Amino acid sequence: MKVYTYRVIVEPDENNTFHAFVPALPGCHTWGETFDEARRNVRDAIDAYLRSLKSDGESIPEDNGVEILETVTAPK
């Protein structure tokens, strides 16, 4: 069995909950009341997404992206 690693983005949203998504898997989104719940839920979402791809005979994409954080100072 092949192991896949995906970047997951978790962001707070306007409802004081957390939105999680996987850039390499279009449409793979979920949420949680807490950060940890969103992390658990996104693992389930990834699992369901990959199972769906496999059952449809489609290939499983790999995440070849790079995550970079930049810190900048806003102009005065």
mmCIF file as gemmi writes it, N, C-alpha and C atoms, coordinates in Angstrom:
data_model
loop_
_atom_site.group_PDB
_atom_site.id
_atom_site.type_symbol
_atom_site.label_atom_id
_atom_site.label_alt_id
_atom_site.label_comp_id
_atom_site.label_asym_id
_atom_site.label_entity_id
_atom_site.label_seq_id
_atom_site.pdbx_PDB_ins_code
_atom_site.Cartn_x
_atom_site.Cartn_y
_atom_site.Cartn_z
_atom_site.occupancy
_atom_site.B_iso_or_equiv
_atom_site.pdbx_formal_charge
_atom_site.auth_seq_id
_atom_site.auth_asym_id
_atom_site.pdbx_PDB_model_num
ATOM 1 N N . MET Axp A 1 ? 0.851 -1.183 0 1 0 ? 1 A 1
ATOM 2 C CA . MET Axp A 1 ? 0 0 0 1 0 ? 1 A 1
ATOM 3 C C . MET Axp A 1 ? 0.892 1.241 0 1 0 ? 1 A 1
ATOM 4 N N . LYS Axp A 2 ? 0.605 2.149 -0.895 1 0 ? 2 A 1
ATOM 5 C CA . LYS Axp A 2 ? 1.385 3.384 -0.999 1 0 ? 2 A 1
ATOM 6 C C . LYS Axp A 2 ? 0.918 4.396 0.045 1 0 ? 2 A 1
ATOM 7 N N . VAL Axp A 3 ? 1.847 5.142 0.579 1 0 ? 3 A 1
ATOM 8 C CA . VAL Axp A 3 ? 1.556 6.181 1.569 1 0 ? 3 A 1
ATOM 9 C C . VAL Axp A 3 ? 1.615 7.537 0.865 1 0 ? 3 A 1
ATOM 10 N N . TYR Axp A 4 ? 0.618 8.372 1.126 1 0 ? 4 A 1
ATOM 11 C CA . TYR Axp A 4 ? 0.548 9.712 0.537 1 0 ? 4 A 1
ATOM 12 C C . TYR Axp A 4 ? 0.621 10.755 1.646 1 0 ? 4 A 1
ATOM 13 N N . THR Axp A 5 ? 1.258 11.863 1.349 1 0 ? 5 A 1
ATOM 14 C CA . THR Axp A 5 ? 1.314 12.987 2.278 1 0 ? 5 A 1
ATOM 15 C C . THR Axp A 5 ? 0.725 14.197 1.574 1 0 ? 5 A 1
ATOM 16 N N . TYR Axp A 6 ? -0.229 14.858 2.247 1 0 ? 6 A 1
ATOM 17 C CA . TYR Axp A 6 ? -0.897 16.018 1.67 1 0 ? 6 A 1
ATOM 18 C C . TYR Axp A 6 ? -0.769 17.22 2.591 1 0 ? 6 A 1
ATOM 19 N N . ARG Axp A 7 ? -0.605 18.385 1.974 1 0 ? 7 A 1
ATOM 20 C CA . ARG Axp A 7 ? -0.671 19.637 2.728 1 0 ? 7 A 1
ATOM 21 C C . ARG Axp A 7 ? -2.129 19.886 3.082 1 0 ? 7 A 1
ATOM 22 N N . VAL Axp A 8 ? -2.36 20.279 4.308 1 0 ? 8 A 1
ATOM 23 C CA . VAL Axp A 8 ? -3.703 20.604 4.783 1 0 ? 8 A 1
ATOM 24 C C . VAL Axp A 8 ? -3.663 22.024 5.319 1 0 ? 8 A 1
ATOM 25 N N . ILE Axp A 9 ? -4.616 22.832 4.911 1 0 ? 9 A 1
ATOM 26 C CA . ILE Axp A 9 ? -4.738 24.204 5.401 1 0 ? 9 A 1
ATOM 27 C C . ILE Axp A 9 ? -5.93 24.244 6.345 1 0 ? 9 A 1
ATOM 28 N N . VAL Axp A 10 ? -5.695 24.755 7.552 1 0 ? 10 A 1
ATOM 29 C CA . VAL Axp A 10 ? -6.769 24.928 8.528 1 0 ? 10 A 1
ATOM 30 C C . VAL Axp A 10 ? -6.81 26.403 8.885 1 0 ? 10 A 1
ATOM 31 N N . GLU Axp A 11 ? -7.982 27.014 8.695 1 0 ? 11 A 1
ATOM 32 C CA . GLU Axp A 11 ? -8.135 28.454 8.948 1 0 ? 11 A 1
ATOM 33 C C . GLU Axp A 11 ? -9.357 28.705 9.823 1 0 ? 11 A 1
ATOM 34 N N . PRO Axp A 12 ? -9.248 29.675 10.727 1 0 ? 12 A 1
ATOM 35 C CA . PRO Axp A 12 ? -10.459 30.069 11.455 1 0 ? 12 A 1
ATOM 36 C C . PRO Axp A 12 ? -11.406 30.756 10.479 1 0 ? 12 A 1
ATOM 37 N N . ASP Axp A 13 ? -12.702 30.608 10.704 1 0 ? 13 A 1
ATOM 38 C CA . ASP Axp A 13 ? -13.657 31.266 9.814 1 0 ? 13 A 1
ATOM 39 C C . ASP Axp A 13 ? -14.544 32.238 10.572 1 0 ? 13 A 1
ATOM 40 N N . GLU Axp A 14 ? -15.469 32.845 9.848 1 0 ? 14 A 1
ATOM 41 C CA . GLU Axp A 14 ? -16.317 33.899 10.415 1 0 ? 14 A 1
ATOM 42 C C . GLU Axp A 14 ? -17.314 33.375 11.448 1 0 ? 14 A 1
ATOM 43 N N . ASN Axp A 15 ? -17.47 32.059 11.549 1 0 ? 15 A 1
ATOM 44 C CA . ASN Axp A 15 ? -18.412 31.472 12.507 1 0 ? 15 A 1
ATOM 45 C C . ASN Axp A 15 ? -17.728 31.007 13.791 1 0 ? 15 A 1
ATOM 46 N N . ASN Axp A 16 ? -16.456 31.405 13.966 1 0 ? 16 A 1
ATOM 47 C CA . ASN Axp A 16 ? -15.65 30.966 15.106 1 0 ? 16 A 1
ATOM 48 C C . ASN Axp A 16 ? -15.467 29.451 15.118 1 0 ? 16 A 1
ATOM 49 N N . THR Axp A 17 ? -15.443 28.864 13.919 1 0 ? 17 A 1
ATOM 50 C CA . THR Axp A 17 ? -15.109 27.46 13.748 1 0 ? 17 A 1
ATOM 51 C C . THR Axp A 17 ? -13.886 27.408 12.836 1 0 ? 17 A 1
ATOM 52 N N . PHE Axp A 18 ? -13.5 26.223 12.414 1 0 ? 18 A 1
ATOM 53 C CA . PHE Axp A 18 ? -12.288 26.083 11.615 1 0 ? 18 A 1
ATOM 54 C C . PHE Axp A 18 ? -12.585 25.34 10.318 1 0 ? 18 A 1
ATOM 55 N N . HIS Axp A 19 ? -12.115 25.909 9.221 1 0 ? 19 A 1
ATOM 56 C CA . HIS Axp A 19 ? -12.285 25.348 7.882 1 0 ? 19 A 1
ATOM 57 C C . HIS Axp A 19 ? -10.97 24.672 7.502 1 0 ? 19 A 1
ATOM 58 N N . ALA Axp A 20 ? -11.052 23.426 7.025 1 0 ? 20 A 1
ATOM 59 C CA . ALA Axp A 20 ? -9.853 22.699 6.604 1 0 ? 20 A 1
ATOM 60 C C . ALA Axp A 20 ? -10.034 22.228 5.163 1 0 ? 20 A 1
ATOM 61 N N . PHE Axp A 21 ? -8.963 22.322 4.39 1 0 ? 21 A 1
ATOM 62 C CA . PHE Axp A 21 ? -9.021 21.844 3.01 1 0 ? 21 A 1
ATOM 63 C C . PHE Axp A 21 ? -7.656 21.344 2.555 1 0 ? 21 A 1
ATOM 64 N N . VAL Axp A 22 ? -7.687 20.585 1.453 1 0 ? 22 A 1
ATOM 65 C CA . VAL Axp A 22 ? -6.484 19.959 0.917 1 0 ? 22 A 1
ATOM 66 C C . VAL Axp A 22 ? -6.281 20.486 -0.508 1 0 ? 22 A 1
ATOM 67 N N . PRO Axp A 23 ? -5.314 21.37 -0.723 1 0 ? 23 A 1
ATOM 68 C CA . PRO Axp A 23 ? -5.131 21.97 -2.046 1 0 ? 23 A 1
ATOM 69 C C . PRO Axp A 23 ? -4.948 20.957 -3.179 1 0 ? 23 A 1
ATOM 70 N N . ALA Axp A 24 ? -4.316 19.835 -2.922 1 0 ? 24 A 1
ATOM 71 C CA . ALA Axp A 24 ? -4.058 18.855 -3.978 1 0 ? 24 A 1
ATOM 72 C C . ALA Axp A 24 ? -5.289 18.018 -4.332 1 0 ? 24 A 1
ATOM 73 N N . LEU Axp A 25 ? -6.346 18.115 -3.505 1 0 ? 25 A 1
ATOM 74 C CA . LEU Axp A 25 ? -7.562 17.332 -3.74 1 0 ? 25 A 1
ATOM 75 C C . LEU Axp A 25 ? -8.738 18.293 -3.903 1 0 ? 25 A 1
ATOM 76 N N . PRO Axp A 26 ? -8.986 18.761 -5.11 1 0 ? 26 A 1
ATOM 77 C CA . PRO Axp A 26 ? -10.035 19.755 -5.338 1 0 ? 26 A 1
ATOM 78 C C . PRO Axp A 26 ? -11.386 19.314 -4.761 1 0 ? 26 A 1
ATOM 79 N N . GLY Axp A 27 ? -11.977 20.19 -3.975 1 0 ? 27 A 1
ATOM 80 C CA . GLY Axp A 27 ? -13.274 19.898 -3.372 1 0 ? 27 A 1
ATOM 81 C C . GLY Axp A 27 ? -13.185 19.173 -2.048 1 0 ? 27 A 1
ATOM 82 N N . CYS Axp A 28 ? -11.989 18.852 -1.595 1 0 ? 28 A 1
ATOM 83 C CA . CYS Axp A 28 ? -11.826 18.156 -0.316 1 0 ? 28 A 1
ATOM 84 C C . CYS Axp A 28 ? -11.756 19.204 0.796 1 0 ? 28 A 1
ATOM 85 N N . HIS Axp A 29 ? -12.922 19.484 1.381 1 0 ? 29 A 1
ATOM 86 C CA . HIS Axp A 29 ? -13.065 20.502 2.424 1 0 ? 29 A 1
ATOM 87 C C . HIS Axp A 29 ? -13.845 19.913 3.586 1 0 ? 29 A 1
ATOM 88 N N . THR Axp A 30 ? -13.608 20.427 4.766 1 0 ? 30 A 1
ATOM 89 C CA . THR Axp A 30 ? -14.396 20.063 5.937 1 0 ? 30 A 1
ATOM 90 C C . THR Axp A 30 ? -14.248 21.18 6.966 1 0 ? 30 A 1
ATOM 91 N N . TRP Axp A 31 ? -14.798 20.975 8.138 1 0 ? 31 A 1
ATOM 92 C CA . TRP Axp A 31 ? -14.711 21.99 9.176 1 0 ? 31 A 1
ATOM 93 C C . TRP Axp A 31 ? -14.802 21.301 10.531 1 0 ? 31 A 1
ATOM 94 N N . GLY Axp A 32 ? -14.569 22.076 11.591 1 0 ? 32 A 1
ATOM 95 C CA . GLY Axp A 32 ? -14.72 21.578 12.95 1 0 ? 32 A 1
ATOM 96 C C . GLY Axp A 32 ? -14.963 22.72 13.904 1 0 ? 32 A 1
ATOM 97 N N . GLU Axp A 33 ? -15.553 22.399 15.025 1 0 ? 33 A 1
ATOM 98 C CA . GLU Axp A 33 ? -15.786 23.402 16.078 1 0 ? 33 A 1
ATOM 99 C C . GLU Axp A 33 ? -14.465 23.891 16.663 1 0 ? 33 A 1
ATOM 100 N N . THR Axp A 34 ? -13.449 23.015 16.67 1 0 ? 34 A 1
ATOM 101 C CA . THR Axp A 34 ? -12.119 23.353 17.186 1 0 ? 34 A 1
ATOM 102 C C . THR Axp A 34 ? -11.081 23.017 16.113 1 0 ? 34 A 1
ATOM 103 N N . PHE Axp A 35 ? -9.878 23.506 16.31 1 0 ? 35 A 1
ATOM 104 C CA . PHE Axp A 35 ? -8.778 23.2 15.402 1 0 ? 35 A 1
ATOM 105 C C . PHE Axp A 35 ? -8.552 21.693 15.339 1 0 ? 35 A 1
ATOM 106 N N . ASP Axp A 36 ? -8.508 21.047 16.505 1 0 ? 36 A 1
ATOM 107 C CA . ASP Axp A 36 ? -8.276 19.604 16.549 1 0 ? 36 A 1
ATOM 108 C C . ASP Axp A 36 ? -9.39 18.818 15.874 1 0 ? 36 A 1
ATOM 109 N N . GLU Axp A 37 ? -10.631 19.251 16.044 1 0 ? 37 A 1
ATOM 110 C CA . GLU Axp A 37 ? -11.742 18.577 15.386 1 0 ? 37 A 1
ATOM 111 C C . GLU Axp A 37 ? -11.628 18.723 13.868 1 0 ? 37 A 1
ATOM 112 N N . ALA Axp A 38 ? -11.244 19.899 13.403 1 0 ? 38 A 1
ATOM 113 C CA . ALA Axp A 38 ? -11.058 20.106 11.966 1 0 ? 38 A 1
ATOM 114 C C . ALA Axp A 38 ? -9.955 19.198 11.431 1 0 ? 38 A 1
ATOM 115 N N . ARG Axp A 39 ? -8.893 19.018 12.192 1 0 ? 39 A 1
ATOM 116 C CA . ARG Axp A 39 ? -7.805 18.11 11.782 1 0 ? 39 A 1
ATOM 117 C C . ARG Axp A 39 ? -8.291 16.678 11.693 1 0 ? 39 A 1
ATOM 118 N N . ARG Axp A 40 ? -9.052 16.235 12.667 1 0 ? 40 A 1
ATOM 119 C CA . ARG Axp A 40 ? -9.603 14.87 12.622 1 0 ? 40 A 1
ATOM 120 C C . ARG Axp A 40 ? -10.539 14.713 11.425 1 0 ? 40 A 1
ATOM 121 N N . ASN Axp A 41 ? -11.392 15.717 11.233 1 0 ? 41 A 1
ATOM 122 C CA . ASN Axp A 41 ? -12.364 15.647 10.14 1 0 ? 41 A 1
ATOM 123 C C . ASN Axp A 41 ? -11.701 15.651 8.774 1 0 ? 41 A 1
ATOM 124 N N . VAL Axp A 42 ? -10.609 16.386 8.624 1 0 ? 42 A 1
ATOM 125 C CA . VAL Axp A 42 ? -9.956 16.433 7.309 1 0 ? 42 A 1
ATOM 126 C C . VAL Axp A 42 ? -9.294 15.089 7.001 1 0 ? 42 A 1
ATOM 127 N N . ARG Axp A 43 ? -8.826 14.381 8.016 1 0 ? 43 A 1
ATOM 128 C CA . ARG Axp A 43 ? -8.285 13.034 7.777 1 0 ? 43 A 1
ATOM 129 C C . ARG Axp A 43 ? -9.383 12.123 7.232 1 0 ? 43 A 1
ATOM 130 N N . ASP Axp A 44 ? -10.579 12.225 7.827 1 0 ? 44 A 1
ATOM 131 C CA . ASP Axp A 44 ? -11.722 11.442 7.339 1 0 ? 44 A 1
ATOM 132 C C . ASP Axp A 44 ? -12.095 11.852 5.915 1 0 ? 44 A 1
ATOM 133 N N . ALA Axp A 45 ? -12.062 13.16 5.648 1 0 ? 45 A 1
ATOM 134 C CA . ALA Axp A 45 ? -12.403 13.657 4.31 1 0 ? 45 A 1
ATOM 135 C C . ALA Axp A 45 ? -11.401 13.159 3.267 1 0 ? 45 A 1
ATOM 136 N N . ILE Axp A 46 ? -10.121 13.162 3.615 1 0 ? 46 A 1
ATOM 137 C CA . ILE Axp A 46 ? -9.097 12.655 2.696 1 0 ? 46 A 1
ATOM 138 C C . ILE Axp A 46 ? -9.336 11.172 2.428 1 0 ? 46 A 1
ATOM 139 N N . ASP Axp A 47 ? -9.601 10.413 3.474 1 0 ? 47 A 1
ATOM 140 C CA . ASP Axp A 47 ? -9.852 8.982 3.323 1 0 ? 47 A 1
ATOM 141 C C . ASP Axp A 47 ? -11.034 8.733 2.384 1 0 ? 47 A 1
ATOM 142 N N . ALA Axp A 48 ? -12.132 9.442 2.601 1 0 ? 48 A 1
ATOM 143 C CA . ALA Axp A 48 ? -13.319 9.278 1.751 1 0 ? 48 A 1
ATOM 144 C C . ALA Axp A 48 ? -13.016 9.685 0.313 1 0 ? 48 A 1
ATOM 145 N N . TYR Axp A 49 ? -12.284 10.771 0.135 1 0 ? 49 A 1
ATOM 146 C CA . TYR Axp A 49 ? -11.927 11.263 -1.198 1 0 ? 49 A 1
ATOM 147 C C . TYR Axp A 49 ? -11.108 10.212 -1.951 1 0 ? 49 A 1
ATOM 148 N N . LEU Axp A 50 ? -10.083 9.67 -1.282 1 0 ? 50 A 1
ATOM 149 C CA . LEU Axp A 50 ? -9.216 8.69 -1.942 1 0 ? 50 A 1
ATOM 150 C C . LEU Axp A 50 ? -9.958 7.392 -2.231 1 0 ? 50 A 1
ATOM 151 N N . ARG Axp A 51 ? -10.824 6.973 -1.321 1 0 ? 51 A 1
ATOM 152 C CA . ARG Axp A 51 ? -11.628 5.765 -1.561 1 0 ? 51 A 1
ATOM 153 C C . ARG Axp A 51 ? -12.539 5.959 -2.768 1 0 ? 51 A 1
ATOM 154 N N . SER Axp A 52 ? -13.101 7.148 -2.898 1 0 ? 52 A 1
ATOM 155 C CA . SER Axp A 52 ? -13.969 7.451 -4.03 1 0 ? 52 A 1
ATOM 156 C C . SER Axp A 52 ? -13.193 7.4 -5.345 1 0 ? 52 A 1
ATOM 157 N N . LEU Axp A 53 ? -12.005 7.991 -5.348 1 0 ? 53 A 1
ATOM 158 C CA . LEU Axp A 53 ? -11.169 7.942 -6.548 1 0 ? 53 A 1
ATOM 159 C C . LEU Axp A 53 ? -10.87 6.497 -6.926 1 0 ? 53 A 1
ATOM 160 N N . LYS Axp A 54 ? -10.48 5.711 -5.933 1 0 ? 54 A 1
ATOM 161 C CA . LYS Axp A 54 ? -10.127 4.312 -6.199 1 0 ? 54 A 1
ATOM 162 C C . LYS Axp A 54 ? -11.326 3.534 -6.737 1 0 ? 54 A 1
ATOM 163 N N . SER Axp A 55 ? -12.503 3.723 -6.128 1 0 ? 55 A 1
ATOM 164 C CA . SER Axp A 55 ? -13.687 2.975 -6.579 1 0 ? 55 A 1
ATOM 165 C C . SER Axp A 55 ? -14.117 3.392 -7.986 1 0 ? 55 A 1
ATOM 166 N N . ASP Axp A 56 ? -13.791 4.636 -8.371 1 0 ? 56 A 1
ATOM 167 C CA . ASP Axp A 56 ? -14.108 5.114 -9.72 1 0 ? 56 A 1
ATOM 168 C C . ASP Axp A 56 ? -13.01 4.793 -10.735 1 0 ? 56 A 1
ATOM 169 N N . GLY Axp A 57 ? -11.956 4.112 -10.28 1 0 ? 57 A 1
ATOM 170 C CA . GLY Axp A 57 ? -10.865 3.742 -11.172 1 0 ? 57 A 1
ATOM 171 C C . GLY Axp A 57 ? -9.964 4.896 -11.56 1 0 ? 57 A 1
ATOM 172 N N . GLU Axp A 58 ? -10.015 5.972 -10.788 1 0 ? 58 A 1
ATOM 173 C CA . GLU Axp A 58 ? -9.18 7.142 -11.091 1 0 ? 58 A 1
ATOM 174 C C . GLU Axp A 58 ? -7.879 7.086 -10.302 1 0 ? 58 A 1
ATOM 175 N N . SER Axp A 59 ? -6.869 7.783 -10.802 1 0 ? 59 A 1
ATOM 176 C CA . SER Axp A 59 ? -5.578 7.797 -10.117 1 0 ? 59 A 1
ATOM 177 C C . SER Axp A 59 ? -5.632 8.723 -8.907 1 0 ? 59 A 1
ATOM 178 N N . ILE Axp A 60 ? -4.794 8.411 -7.94 1 0 ? 60 A 1
ATOM 179 C CA . ILE Axp A 60 ? -4.709 9.219 -6.725 1 0 ? 60 A 1
ATOM 180 C C . ILE Axp A 60 ? -3.606 10.258 -6.941 1 0 ? 60 A 1
ATOM 181 N N . PRO Axp A 61 ? -3.959 11.544 -6.829 1 0 ? 61 A 1
ATOM 182 C CA . PRO Axp A 61 ? -2.95 12.581 -7.058 1 0 ? 61 A 1
ATOM 183 C C . PRO Axp A 61 ? -1.948 12.676 -5.908 1 0 ? 61 A 1
ATOM 184 N N . GLU Axp A 62 ? -0.768 13.088 -6.268 1 0 ? 62 A 1
ATOM 185 C CA . GLU Axp A 62 ? 0.25 13.356 -5.257 1 0 ? 62 A 1
ATOM 186 C C . GLU Axp A 62 ? 0.328 14.856 -5.053 1 0 ? 62 A 1
ATOM 187 N N . ASP Axp A 63 ? 0.733 15.25 -3.871 1 0 ? 63 A 1
ATOM 188 C CA . ASP Axp A 63 ? 0.883 16.677 -3.567 1 0 ? 63 A 1
ATOM 189 C C . ASP Axp A 63 ? 2.336 17.054 -3.794 1 0 ? 63 A 1
ATOM 190 N N . ASN Axp A 64 ? 2.58 17.773 -4.877 1 0 ? 64 A 1
ATOM 191 C CA . ASN Axp A 64 ? 3.938 18.201 -5.201 1 0 ? 64 A 1
ATOM 192 C C . ASN Axp A 64 ? 4.16 19.678 -4.909 1 0 ? 64 A 1
ATOM 193 N N . GLY Axp A 65 ? 3.185 20.289 -4.241 1 0 ? 65 A 1
ATOM 194 C CA . GLY Axp A 65 ? 3.282 21.707 -3.933 1 0 ? 65 A 1
ATOM 195 C C . GLY Axp A 65 ? 4.245 21.977 -2.796 1 0 ? 65 A 1
ATOM 196 N N . VAL Axp A 66 ? 4.552 23.216 -2.635 1 0 ? 66 A 1
ATOM 197 C CA . VAL Axp A 66 ? 5.436 23.662 -1.567 1 0 ? 66 A 1
ATOM 198 C C . VAL Axp A 66 ? 4.708 24.746 -0.794 1 0 ? 66 A 1
ATOM 199 N N . GLU Axp A 67 ? 4.759 24.653 0.503 1 0 ? 67 A 1
ATOM 200 C CA . GLU Axp A 67 ? 4.127 25.659 1.358 1 0 ? 67 A 1
ATOM 201 C C . GLU Axp A 67 ? 5.209 26.612 1.85 1 0 ? 67 A 1
ATOM 202 N N . ILE Axp A 68 ? 5.003 27.89 1.626 1 0 ? 68 A 1
ATOM 203 C CA . ILE Axp A 68 ? 5.965 28.898 2.056 1 0 ? 68 A 1
ATOM 204 C C . ILE Axp A 68 ? 5.211 29.95 2.857 1 0 ? 68 A 1
ATOM 205 N N . LEU Axp A 69 ? 5.763 30.316 3.983 1 0 ? 69 A 1
ATOM 206 C CA . LEU Axp A 69 ? 5.185 31.391 4.79 1 0 ? 69 A 1
ATOM 207 C C . LEU Axp A 69 ? 6.103 32.604 4.658 1 0 ? 69 A 1
ATOM 208 N N . GLU Axp A 70 ? 5.508 33.735 4.395 1 0 ? 70 A 1
ATOM 209 C CA . GLU Axp A 70 ? 6.269 34.978 4.272 1 0 ? 70 A 1
ATOM 210 C C . GLU Axp A 70 ? 5.769 35.957 5.331 1 0 ? 70 A 1
ATOM 211 N N . THR Axp A 71 ? 6.682 36.596 6.015 1 0 ? 71 A 1
ATOM 212 C CA . THR Axp A 71 ? 6.338 37.633 6.971 1 0 ? 71 A 1
ATOM 213 C C . THR Axp A 71 ? 6.75 38.969 6.381 1 0 ? 71 A 1
ATOM 214 N N . VAL Axp A 72 ? 5.801 39.891 6.322 1 0 ? 72 A 1
ATOM 215 C CA . VAL Axp A 72 ? 6.082 41.213 5.758 1 0 ? 72 A 1
ATOM 216 C C . VAL Axp A 72 ? 5.603 42.282 6.719 1 0 ? 72 A 1
ATOM 217 N N . THR Axp A 73 ? 6.147 43.453 6.581 1 0 ? 73 A 1
ATOM 218 C CA . THR Axp A 73 ? 5.721 44.599 7.371 1 0 ? 73 A 1
ATOM 219 C C . THR Axp A 73 ? 4.85 45.474 6.487 1 0 ? 73 A 1
ATOM 220 N N . ALA Axp A 74 ? 3.672 45.788 6.986 1 0 ? 74 A 1
ATOM 221 C CA . ALA Axp A 74 ? 2.755 46.629 6.222 1 0 ? 74 A 1
ATOM 222 C C . ALA Axp A 74 ? 3.266 48.062 6.215 1 0 ? 74 A 1
ATOM 223 N N . PRO Axp A 75 ? 3.055 48.78 5.114 1 0 ? 75 A 1
ATOM 224 C CA . PRO Axp A 75 ? 3.461 50.19 5.056 1 0 ? 75 A 1
ATOM 225 C C . PRO Axp A 75 ? 2.661 51.019 6.057 1 0 ? 75 A 1
ATOM 226 N N . LYS Axp A 76 ? 3.273 52.08 6.522 1 0 ? 76 A 1
ATOM 227 C CA . LYS Axp A 76 ? 2.599 52.962 7.49 1 0 ? 76 A 1
ATOM 228 C C . LYS Axp A 76 ? 1.644 53.886 6.804 1 0 ? 76 A 1
